[in-house]
Amino acid sequence: MKELESILHPISSNFVLLTRNPMRGWFELQIGIPNNWAFSANDEIDVEIINETEVGKVIKIFPKNDNLVVDDLVLFAEIIINTNKKIAEKELEFKQQLEDKKKNLEEMAKEFFKELDELKENSFKKLNDKFSDELKEKKERKKRTPKEPVVEASSEILPTE
C-alpha cells in the first residue's frame, strides 16, 4: 500500500471525494454516511451537508483556518466514522441485552403461570381429598354404640318354676 492509499484506507468505505479549494487554499474532503449518524464541527474543522437522500448523506469536511492539512481532515473523518460505529455497537449491545431480558421475563412468566396452574389444580384436588377424608372421619366418629335394652321393673312378681 502506498502512502496516500494507506492514509485514506481507514475511511475508504465512506470516502467520496477529495478536492482542493483554490479560493481558500485548502483541501476539502467529502464522505458518505448513513442518515442516523451523528457529527458536528469543532473550533478547527467545519462540516456541511452536501447532499441528503433516504439512504444517507454526503458531508463536506473542511478547515476553518489555513493551518490544517488534508491529514487532519482524514483524521476527523475517521473520528466521525469510528465514533458512529461505536454508537452502533452500543445500540446493538443494548438491543441484545433487552432481548435477553425479554426472553428471561417470558421464561419467568411461563414458569409462573405453569406453577399457578399446578397450584390451582393440585390445591383443589388436595382440598377435596382432605375434605373427603374429614367427612369419612366424622361419619366414623358419629357411630354410636348401641344402647343396652332397658328392662323395666314391674311390680308383679313372676312365678318361678
Secondary structure, DSSP 8 states (H G I E B T S, - for coil): --HHHHHHGGGTTTEEEEEEETTTTEEEEEEEEETT------SSEEEEEEEE-SSEEEEEEEESSTT--HHHHHHHHHHHHHHHHHHHHHHHHHHHHHHHHHHHHHHHHHHHHHHHHHHHHHHHHHHHHHHHHHHHHHHHHH------------SS-----
